[in-house]
């Protein structure tokens, strides 16, 4: 199995009361386990506060869990040395919810796309230039767009730029954190279709965080459902939709207003 997460737990301590003297525990993740094959898309579903973002941050190594293990292609992620974290971060990239706030407004699109390649020292200036041109076209934009700045693009175009930036260092896994929730419905479908095309073309592995089960049905192969830090549902998308095991999942499915 390409990605293996076993018994992952994370608890936050919250202080409250007079002079913050009271301490309470918030169980963000409790004994969460799942696996994912290379080239597949796993949706991580749940309401706000369910543990989706905590799980993503731990996989990205932006947060340490209290217990559990993560292996990607048999590499022990949680015990990577500090010297190897940079190399690990090249393997796993994120596409964020808000494409505008995740792009440097002072940079041209060329600078934005070249930056990850320069950070990871990937190629000569000419090779970087060629790769920037290749990836901007891969997401449906042109060389002319490289001279422009983020504010000169629509929300959907900005998300295409964010996708190009995430892909340009050729990662093994892409974490998609609600990547279409800030976009109009008509644009959502275009971006989801682009992500599906790129997945096939580049054999990408997606972790797709969302609260929208319409999106899950459209793009994901498998899904897990988190509720208050607990994994309450796991399985192939079509099987979960046809036969949910919990009332919580059934409620989420029943709340779908329509299909994409």
KOLLODREN-803560 format. One record per atom (N, C-alpha, C, O): residue in one letter; x, y, z. Coordinates in steps of 0.05 Angstrom, whole numbers, plus 32768, in hexadecimal, padded with zeros to 4 digits. Each point is the difference from the previous one (the first is absolute). Example, Ala and Ser with C-alpha at 12.3 -4.5 7.8 and 13.67 -1.06 7.14 Angstrom:
BEGIN
a81087F8E809C
a7FEE80188000
a801280188000
a80158000800D
s7FE480157FE5
s801080188001
s7FF18016800E
s800A80168004
END
This chain:
BEGIN
x80117FE88000
x7FEF80188000
x801280198000
x80148001800E
x7FE480137FE2
x801280177FFC
x800080138018
x80158007800A
x7FD380018000
x7FFE80108018
x7FF27FEF8015
x7FEA7FF67FFC
x80228009801C
x7FF57FF08016
x800080118019
x80158009800A
x7FD47FFC8001
x7FFC800F8019
x7FF57FED8015
x7FEB7FF47FFB
x8022800A801C
x7FF77FED8014
x7FFE800D801B
x8013800C800A
x7FD67FF18003
x7FFB8007801C
x800A801D8007
x800C80048014
x7FED800E7FDA
x8009801C8004
x7FEE800E8014
x7FE880007FFD
x8025800D8017
x7FF1800F8014
x800D801B8006
x801880027FFF
x7FD780128006
x800A801A8007
x7FEC800E8012
x7FE880017FFB
x80228008801C
x7FF0800E8014
x800B801C8004
x801880048004
x7FD680107FFC
x8008801B8007
x7FF68007801C
x7FEB7FF68009
x802580198006
x7FF8800A801A
x7FF5801C7FFE
x800E80127FF5
x7FDA7FF28014
x7FF3801B7FFF
x7FFE800B801C
x7FF57FF38012
x801580267FF1
x7FFE800D801A
x7FE880138001
x7FFA800D7FEC
x7FF87FF4802A
x7FE980128003
x7FFD8008801D
x800F7FF98011
x7FDC80177FF4
x7FFB8009801B
x801180178009
x800F800B7FF0
x7FEE7FFD8029
x800E8017800B
x801F7FFB7FFF
x80097FEC800B
x800580267FE8
x801D7FFE7FFD
x80097FE67FF2
x80167FF68004
x7FD880007FEB
x80067FE77FF1
x80097FE98012
x80127FF17FF9
x7FE1800C801E
x80087FEC8013
x7FF47FE57FFA
x800A7FEB800A
x7FE080147FE7
x7FF47FE67FF9
x800B7FF57FE6
x8003800F7FED
x80027FD78013
x800B7FF37FE8
x7FED7FEA7FF8
x7FF97FEF8010
x800080107FD6
x7FF07FEB7FF6
x800D7FF47FE7
x800E800E7FF1
x7FED7FD9800A
x800C7FF27FE9
x7FED7FFF7FE8
x7FE87FFA8004
x8022800D7FE4
x7FF07FFE7FE8
x800D7FEA7FEF
x801780037FF7
x7FDB7FE88005
x800A7FE97FF0
x7FFC80057FE2
x7FEB7FF97FF6
x802980127FFE
x7FFE80077FE3
x7FFF7FE87FEE
x7FF27FFF7FEC
x801F7FED801C
x80007FE67FF2
x80027FEA8014
x800F80028014
x7FE27FE87FE8
x80017FEA8013
x80027FE67FF1
x7FED7FF57FF5
x802C8000800B
x80057FE57FF6
x7FF77FFD7FE2
x7FF27FED7FFA
x801680267FF5
x7FF780007FE4
x80137FEF7FEF
x801980048001
x7FDC7FEA7FEF
x80107FEE7FEF
x7FF37FFE7FE4
x7FE87FFE7FFE
x802880037FED
x7FF77FFC7FE5
x80187FFB7FEE
x801680068007
x7FE47FF17FE0
x80157FFB7FEC
x7FF7800B7FE5
x7FE880037FFB
x802B80037FF4
x7FFA800B7FE6
x80147FF67FEC
x801980008004
x7FDD7FF77FE5
x80127FF67FEA
x800980187FEF
x7FF380157FFF
x80247FE87FF4
x800B80147FEF
x7FED80057FE8
x7FF57FED7FF5
x8008802C8003
x7FEF80077FEA
x7FE280028006
x7FF080057FEE
x80097FF8802C
x7FE480018008
x7FFB801B800E
x8012800E8008
x7FD47FF87FFC
x7FF88017800F
x7FEF7FF88018
x7FEC7FF27FFD
x801D8016801A
x7FF27FFA8019
x7FF4801A800B
x800F80138005
x7FD77FEE7FFE
x7FF38018800B
x7FFF7FFD801F
x7FFA7FEB800B
x800D802B8002
x7FFF8002801D
x7FE880138006
x800280187FFC
x7FE97FDC800F
x7FE6800F8002
x7FF98004801D
x80067FEF8012
x7FEE80287FF4
x7FF68005801B
x7FF9801E8003
x800980107FF0
x7FE87FF68024
x7FF8801B8006
x8018800F800C
x80147FF48007
x7FE980267FFC
x80158010800D
x80057FF6801C
x7FED7FFB800F
x802D80017FF7
x80077FF6801B
x80017FE28002
x80047FF58015
x7FF97FFD7FD4
x7FFF7FE38000
x801C7FF48001
x80037FE88007
x801280287FF3
x801B7FF58000
x800E7FFF7FE5
x80177FF77FFE
x7FDB80127FED
x800B7FFF7FE5
x801A800F7FFD
x80147FF67FF6
x7FEC80238014
x801880117FFC
x80177FF68012
x801780017FF7
x7FE37FF58021
x80157FF58011
x800D7FE87FF2
x80197FFE8001
x7FD77FF17FF3
x800B7FE97FF2
x801280087FE9
x80167FF67FFD
x7FE1801E7FF3
x8010800A7FEA
x801B800C800A
x80157FFB7FF4
x7FEA80148021
x8018800D800A
x80147FEB800B
x801880047FFD
x7FDE7FE7800E
x80127FEB800A
x800E7FF27FE9
x80187FFA8000
x7FD880007FEB
x800B7FF27FE8
x801480137FF2
x80147FF67FF5
x7FE78024800B
x801380137FF5
x801880068011
x8013800E7FF8
x7FED7FE68020
x801580058014
x8001801D8009
x8016800B8005
x7FD380017FFE
x7FFD801B800B
x7FF87FFE801D
x7FFF8014800F
x7FFA7FD47FFA
x7FF67FFB801B
x80087FE38008
x80017FEE7FEF
x8006800F802A
x80087FE5800A
x7FE87FF3800E
x7FF3800D8010
x80087FDA7FEA
x7FEA7FF2800F
x800A7FF7801B
x801880008006
x7FD57FF7800B
x80077FF5801A
x80087FE37FFD
x80127FF7800F
x7FE27FFB7FDE
x80077FE47FFC
x7FF77FF87FE4
x7FF1800E7FF2
x80197FDB8006
x7FF87FF57FE5
x801880007FED
x801680078007
x7FE57FF17FE0
x80157FFE7FEC
x7FF580087FE5
x7FE87FFC7FFA
x802A800F7FF5
x7FFA80067FE4
x80177FF57FEF
x801780068005
x7FE27FEB7FE6
x80157FF77FEE
x7FF780077FE3
x7FE97FFB7FF8
x802980117FF9
x7FFB80057FE4
x80157FF17FF0
x801880058003
x7FDF7FE87FED
x80127FEF7FF1
x80157FF38012
x80187FFF7FFA
x7FDE7FF8801D
x800F7FF38015
x801380128010
x800F7FF68011
x7FF280247FE8
x801080138010
x7FF180088019
x7FE980087FFF
x80257FF78018
x7FF580078019
x7FFF801F8002
x8015800C8005
x7FD480007FF7
x7FFD801D7FFE
x8005800E801B
x800E80148001
x7FE87FE18014
x8001800D801A
x801C8001800C
x800680108012
x800B7FDE7FE4
x801C7FFF800B
x801580097FEC
x80177FF98003
x7FE080187FEA
x8014800B7FED
x80118014800F
x7FF680108010
x80247FF07FEB
x80138012800D
x7FFB801D7FF6
x7FF680037FEA
x801380108025
x7FFD801C7FF8
x800E80067FE6
x7FF780117FF0
x801E7FE1800B
x800F80047FE7
x7FF17FF77FE7
x800580097FEA
x7FE87FE4801A
x7FF27FF57FEA
x7FE3800B7FFC
x7FF27FF77FEE
x8006801B8024
x7FE5800B7FFE
x7FFC800F7FE6
x7FEB7FFE7FF3
x802980118004
x7FFE800F7FE7
x7FFB7FED7FE8
x7FEF80067FEF
x801F7FE48011
x7FFC7FEC7FEA
x7FE57FF48002
x7FF37FFA7FEC
x80038002802D
x7FE57FF58003
x7FEB80137FF6
x7FEC7FF87FF3
x801880228013
x7FEC80147FF7
x7FFF80037FE2
x7FEC800A7FF5
x80297FED7FFE
x7FFF7FFF7FE2
x7FED7FEB7FF7
x7FF480027FEA
x80087FE98026
x7FF07FE97FF8
x7FE280068004
x7FEF7FF37FF4
x800A8020801D
x7FE580048007
x7FFA801E8000
x800C8010800F
x7FE17FF87FE1
x7FF9801D7FFC
x7FE380048006
x7FF07FEE8000
x8008802B8005
x7FE580078007
x7FF480157FEE
x800E80137FF8
x7FD97FE98001
x7FF080157FF2
x7FEC800A8014
x7FF07FF1800C
x8010802A7FF9
x7FF0800C8015
x7FE580097FF7
x7FF980017FE9
x7FF68005802B
x7FE480087FFC
x7FFF801B7FF1
x7FF080037FED
x801F8010801D
x7FFF801B7FF5
x801780057FED
x80168005800A
x7FE67FFB7FDC
x801780037FEE
x800D801B8001
x801880037FF9
x7FD98012800F
x800C801B8000
x801380048017
x8016800A7FFC
x7FE27FED801C
x801180048017
x80197FEE8000
x80138006800E
x7FED7FE57FE1
x80177FEE7FFF
x801480077FEA
x80137FF27FFC
x7FE780247FF6
x8013800A7FEB
x800B801B8008
x7FF280118009
x80297FF27FF4
x800D80198007
x7FF880157FEC
x80077FFE7FE9
x7FEB80178020
x7FF680157FEE
x801680107FF2
x7FFB800D7FEC
x801D7FF38020
x8016800F7FF4
x80107FF17FEB
x8011800B7FF3
x7FE97FDB800A
x800E7FEF7FED
x7FF17FFE7FE6
x7FE77FFF8000
x80277FFF7FEA
x7FF37FF97FE7
x7FFB7FE18001
x800A7FF38012
x7FE680037FDC
x7FFA7FE47FFF
x801A7FF07FFB
x80037FE9800A
x800E80227FE5
x801A7FF37FFC
x800F7FFC801A
x800A7FEA8006
x7FF8802B800A
x800E7FFE801A
x7FF27FEC8013
x800E7FF1800E
x7FD8800F7FF2
x7FF17FEE8011
x80057FE37FF9
x80047FF08012
x7FFC800A7FD5
x80057FE47FF7
x801D7FF88002
x80067FE88005
x800C802B7FF7
x801D7FF98001
x800A7FFD801D
x80137FF18005
x7FDF801C800E
x800A8000801C
x80047FE4800B
x80157FFB800C
x7FD77FF27FF2
x80057FE5800B
x80187FF27FF3
x800E7FF1800E
x7FF580137FD8
x80177FF37FF2
x801B800C800A
x80137FF18003
x7FED80298003
x8018800C800A
x80067FF8801D
x80177FFB8007
x7FD480038009
x80047FF7801C
x800B7FE48001
x80127FFA8010
x7FE47FF47FDF
x800A7FE58000
x80177FFB7FEC
x80097FE97FFC
x8002802D7FF9
x80177FFF7FEF
x7FFC7FEC7FE9
x80117FEE7FFC
x7FD980157FF6
x7FF97FEE7FEB
x8005800C7FE4
x7FEF800F7FF6
x80287FEB7FFF
x800580097FE4
x800E801A7FFD
x800380108013
x80077FF57FD5
x800E80197FF9
x7FEA80157FFA
x7FE97FFA7FFE
x801F80208000
x7FEC80157FFA
x7FF07FFA7FE6
x7FE880048000
x80257FF17FEC
x7FF27FFA7FE7
x7FED7FE88004
x7FEA80007FF4
x801E7FED801C
x7FEE7FE98005
x7FE880098011
x7FEA7FF67FFC
x801B801C8017
x7FEA800B8010
x7FEC800F7FEF
x7FE87FFD8002
x802380137FEC
x7FEF80107FED
x7FEE7FED7FEF
x7FE980067FFD
x80237FE57FF9
x7FF27FED7FEF
x7FEA7FF28010
x7FEA7FFB7FF6
x801D7FFE8023
x7FEC7FF28011
x7FE980128008
x7FE97FF78001
x801D80228005
x7FEB80138006
x7FEC80037FE8
x7FE880008004
x802380017FE4
x7FF080027FE8
x7FEF7FE77FFD
x7FE880027FF9
x80247FE7800C
x7FF17FE67FFD
x7FE97FFF8013
x7FEA7FF77FF8
x801A80108021
x7FEB7FFC8014
x7FEA80157FFF
x7FEA7FFA8008
x801C801E7FEF
x7FEB80147FFD
x7FED7FF77FEA
x7FE880048001
x80237FF07FEA
x7FEF7FF57FEA
x7FF17FE78009
x7FE97FFC7FF7
x80237FF5801A
x7FF37FE8800A
x7FE68005800F
x7FEE7FF08000
x80108028800C
x7FE88007800F
x7FED80127FF0
x7FED800B800B
x80187FF87FDB
x7FEE800E7FEF
x8005801E7FFD
x7FEE800E7FF6
x802A7FFB8012
x8007801D7FFC
x801780017FEC
x80087FEC7FF5
x8002802C8006
x801480037FEA
x8019800E800A
x8001800B8016
x80137FF67FD8
x8019800D8006
x7FFC801E8006
x800E800C8010
x7FDE80007FE2
x7FFA801C8004
x7FF78006801D
x80068015800A
x7FED7FD88002
x7FF78003801B
x801780018015
x7FFC800A8016
x801B7FEC7FE2
x80177FFF8012
x800A801C8008
x800C80038015
x7FEE80117FDA
x800A801B8005
x7FEE800F8013
x80078016800A
x7FE27FDF7FFB
x7FEC800F8010
x80027FFA801E
x80107FEF8009
x7FDF801F8007
x80007FFD801D
x7FE67FF38009
x7FEC80017FF1
x80137FF38027
x7FE87FF28009
x7FE680107FFF
x7FEB7FF57FF9
x80168025800D
x7FE780108000
x7FF480047FE4
x7FE980087FFE
x80267FF17FEE
x7FF680037FE5
x7FF17FE77FF6
x7FF87FFF7FE8
x80047FEE8029
x7FF27FE77FF9
x7FE67FFD8010
x7FFD800B8015
x7FF17FE57FE0
x7FE87FF8800E
x80067FEB8015
x80177FF58000
x7FD680058011
x80047FEC8015
x80077FE57FF5
x80127FF2800A
x7FE080057FE0
x80067FE77FF4
x801B7FFE7FF4
x800E7FEC8001
x7FFA802A7FF2
x801B80017FF4
x801680008015
x80157FF37FFD
x7FE6801B8019
x801380008016
x80047FE3800C
x80167FF88007
x7FD37FF97FFA
x80027FE5800B
x80107FEE7FEC
x800E7FEE8008
x7FEF80187FDE
x80107FF17FEC
x801E80058004
x80117FEE7FFE
x7FF6802B8009
x801C80088006
x800A7FF18019
x80167FF68000
x7FD980088014
x80077FF28019
x80047FE27FFA
x80127FF4800C
x7FDE80017FE2
x80037FE47FF9
x801B7FFC7FF1
x800E7FED8006
x7FF880257FE8
x801A7FFF7FF2
x801780018013
x80147FF27FFD
x7FEA80218017
x801680038013
x80047FE68011
x80167FF88006
x7FD37FFC8002
x80027FE7800F
x800C7FE97FF1
x800E7FEF800B
x7FEC80107FDA
x80097FEA7FF0
x801C80037FF5
x800D7FEC7FF8
x7FFE802C8007
x801880067FF1
x80197FF1800A
x80137FFB7FF1
x7FED7FFE8029
x80187FF1800A
x7FFA7FE28000
x800E7FF0800C
x7FDC80097FE6
x7FF97FE47FFB
x7FFE7FEF801A
x800F7FED8004
x7FDF801B800E
x7FFC7FF28019
x7FF27FE57FFC
x7FF47FFB7FEB
x800E7FF4802A
x7FF27FE67FFF
x7FE380038009
x7FEE7FF27FF6
x800D8020801D
x7FE58003800B
x7FF9801D8000
x801080128007
x7FD67FF47FF1
x7FF6801B8002
x7FEA80008015
x7FEC7FF07FFF
x801680218015
x7FEB80048014
x7FEF80187FF6
x800A80177FFF
x7FDD7FE37FFA
x7FEE80157FF7
x7FEE80098017
x7FEE7FF18008
x801780278002
x7FF180098018
x7FE880127FF7
x800380187FFD
x7FE67FDB8000
x7FE8800F7FF7
x800680127FE7
x7FFA80188001
x80137FDD7FEA
x800A80117FEB
x7FEC800E7FEE
x800780127FF1
x7FDF7FE68011
x7FEC800D7FEF
x7FEA800E8010
x7FEE800B7FF5
x80137FF48026
x7FEA800A8010
x7FFD801F7FFE
x7FEB800A8005
x802B80047FF3
x7FFF801D7FFE
x7FF880097FE4
x7FFF80187FFB
x7FFB7FD57FF3
x7FFB80077FE4
x7FE27FFD7FFA
x7FF27FF1800D
x8006801D7FDE
x7FE47FFD7FF6
x7FFC7FE37FF7
x80137FF27FF7
x7FD48005800A
x7FFA7FE47FF9
x80097FF97FE4
x800B7FEA7FFC
x7FF180277FF1
x80077FFB7FE4
x801F7FFD7FFD
x80097FEF7FF1
x80058020801F
x801E7FFF7FFF
x80097FE78010
x80157FF47FF9
x7FDD8005801C
x80077FE8800F
x80027FE87FEE
x80147FF08001
x7FD8800C7FEE
x80007FE97FEE
x801880007FED
x800C7FEB7FFA
x7FFC802C7FFC
x801880037FEF
x801A7FF7800E
x80107FF27FF6
x7FF280188023
x80197FFA800F
x80017FE28008
x80157FF47FFF
x7FD480018008
x7FFF7FE48007
x80067FEF7FE8
x800E7FEB8002
x7FE8801D7FE6
x80077FF17FE8
x801D80027FF9
x800D7FEC7FF8
x7FFF802B800D
x801D80047FFB
x80107FED8013
x80137FF37FF8
x7FE5800C8021
x800D7FEF8014
x7FFF7FE37FF8
x80137FF18003
x7FD580067FF3
x7FFD7FE57FF7
x80127FFA7FE8
x800D7FEB7FFE
x7FF480287FEF
x80117FFC7FE8
x801D7FFE8008
x800F7FEF7FF6
x7FFA8022801C
x801C80008008
x80077FE78010
x80167FF57FFE
x7FD780018011
x80047FE7800F
x80067FE97FED
x80127FF08005
x7FDE800E7FE6
x80047FEB7FEC
x801B80047FF1
x800F7FED7FFC
x7FF6802B7FFB
x801780067FF0
x801A7FFC8010
x80147FF67FF5
x7FED80128024
x80187FFF8010
x80017FEB8016
x80137FFE800F
x7FD87FF17FF1
x7FFE7FEB8014
x8002800B801D
x800F7FF68010
x7FE1801F7FF5
x8001800D801A
x7FF07FF28015
x7FEC7FF37FFA
x801C8010801F
x7FF27FF68017
x7FF58018800F
x800F80118008
x7FD67FEF7FFD
x7FF48017800D
x7FF57FF8801B
x7FF37FEB8004
x80118027800F
x7FF180018019
x7FEE80187FFE
x800A80177FFF
x7FDC7FE67FFF
x7FEE80157FF9
x7FEE80078018
x7FED7FF18006
x801980258008
x7FF180088018
x7FE880107FF7
x800280147FF1
x7FE67FE58018
x7FE8800E7FF9
x7FE97FFA8013
x80017FEC800E
x7FEC80267FF3
x7FE77FFB800F
x7FE97FFB7FEC
x7FEA7FFA8008
x801C80087FDE
x7FEC7FFF7FEB
x80007FE57FF3
x80127FF97FF1
x7FD97FF78014
x7FFF7FE57FF6
x7FFA7FFF7FE2
x80047FEC7FF3
x7FF2802A8001
x7FFE80027FE3
x801C7FFD7FF3
x80047FF27FEC
x800F801C8020
x801B80007FF6
x800C7FE48004
x800E7FF67FEE
x7FED7FFD8028
x800A7FE58006
x7FF77FED7FEA
x800F7FF17FF5
x7FD780108005
x7FF47FEE7FEC
x800D80047FE5
x80027FED7FF0
x8006802B800A
x800B80077FE6
x801D7FF87FFC
x80077FF77FEA
x8009800C802B
x801D7FFD7FFC
x800D7FE9800F
x80157FF67FF7
x7FDF8000801F
x800F7FEE8011
x7FFA7FE27FF9
x7FEB7FF97FF7
x80297FF6800E
x7FFD7FE37FFE
x7FF77FF4801A
x7FEF7FEF8001
x801D801B8015
x7FFA7FF6801B
x7FFB80188012
x800880177FFA
x7FEC7FE4801D
x7FFB80168013
x80017FF7801D
x7FFB7FE88006
x800D802A800B
x7FFD7FFC801D
x7FEF8017800A
x800180167FF6
x7FEF7FE4801F
x7FF08015800D
x80098003801C
x80017FEC800F
x8006802C7FF9
x80088006801B
x7FEA800F800F
x7FF380117FF5
x80097FE78024
x7FED800E8012
x800C8003801B
x80067FEC800E
x7FFF802D7FFA
x800C8006801A
x801A7FF08004
x80057FF68016
x800B80097FD5
x801A7FF38002
x80007FE27FFC
x80157FF37FFF
x7FD480017FFF
x7FFD7FE37FFC
x7FFB7FFA7FE3
x7FF0800E7FF3
x801C7FDC8003
x7FFA7FF67FE6
x7FE77FEF8002
x80017FEA800B
x7FE9801F7FE9
x7FE67FF28003
x7FF87FF17FE6
x7FED7FF08001
x802180167FE9
x7FF97FF37FE7
x80197FFE7FEE
x801080137FFF
x7FF37FD67FF4
x80177FFC7FEE
x7FF77FED7FEA
x7FF47FEB8005
x8013801C7FE2
x7FFA7FEE7FEA
x7FFF800D7FE5
x800580187FFE
x7FF67FD87FED
x7FFD800A7FE5
x7FE880138000
x7FEC7FFB800D
x8016801B7FE4
x7FEC80158000
x7FE47FF57FF8
x7FED8006800E
x80127FEA7FDD
x7FE57FF67FF7
x7FF47FEE8016
x7FE780008003
x80297FF1800B
x7FF57FEE8015
x7FF680108018
x7FEC7FFA800B
x8024801B7FFD
x7FF880108016
x7FE6800F7FFA
x7FEE80028011
x800F80087FD7
x7FE8800F7FF8
x7FE87FED8000
x7FEA80088007
x801A7FE07FEF
x7FE97FED7FFF
x7FF97FF4801B
x7FE97FFB8006
x802B8001800B
x7FFB7FF28019
x8011800C8017
x80127FF3800A
x7FE880267FFE
x800F800C8016
x7FFC7FF0801A
x7FEA7FF78006
x802B8007800A
x7FFE7FF08019
x7FF680108018
x7FF77FF58014
x800B80267FEA
x7FF980108017
x7FEA80157FF9
x7FFD80077FE8
x7FF48001802C
x7FEB80147FFB
x800D801B7FF8
x7FF5800F7FF1
x80237FF6801A
x800E80197FFA
x800680027FE2
x7FFB80147FF3
x80107FD68001
x800680007FE4
x7FE680027FEF
x7FFF800E7FEC
x7FEC7FE4801D
x7FE680027FF3
x7FF6801C7FFF
x7FF480097FEC
x800F8006802B
x7FF8801C8001
x800F80117FED
x7FF480117FF2
x80267FEA800C
x8011800F7FEC
x7FF67FFB7FE4
x7FFF80127FF0
x7FFC7FD5800A
x7FF77FF87FE5
x7FE5800D7FFA
x7FFB800A7FEA
x7FF37FF58029
x7FE5800C7FFD
x8000801E7FFC
x7FED800C7FF5
x802980018014
x8002801D7FFE
x800A800A7FE5
x800080187FFB
x80077FD57FF3
x800A80087FE5
x7FE9800D7FF1
x7FEB7FF47FFB
x801980267FFD
x7FEA800E7FF2
x7FFB7FF77FE3
x7FEB80047FF5
x80297FF07FFF
x7FFF7FF77FE4
x801A7FF47FF8
x80117FFC8010
x7FF27FFE7FD7
x80197FF47FF6
x800E80137FED
x7FF380107FF3
x80287FEE800D
x801080127FEE
x7FFC7FF67FE3
x800C800C7FEE
END
